[in-house]
Amino acid sequence: MFAARLEPPYKELPSLDVFCSEYMAPAASDGDNAGTPVVITGAMEDWPARRLWQDSDYLHQQAGARTVPVE
């Protein structure tokens, strides 16, 4: 028989203080979620790569016609 699969909580871009106190602190702390995994959403919204890497002209300009091996 398999154990039930638990989904980690999702947290919309917590502050560093909230992340440290609620999720990163050791499990012995007072926080209910302390020491457990968390999925952080919204953390990459302002990253330039999200926009730039969708532009094939930009990628060609930056990387040229290089062949990249994939193993």
Number of C-alpha atoms within 10 A of each C-alpha: 3 4 5 6 6 6 9 11 11 11 12 10 14 14 9 10 10 11 16 14 17 21 19 19 16 15 14 9 14 11 14 11 18 19 17 14 13 17 11 14 12 10 10 11 10 9 9 9 11 11 10 12 11 10 11 10 12 12 13 11 9 9 10 10 9 7 7 6 5 4 3
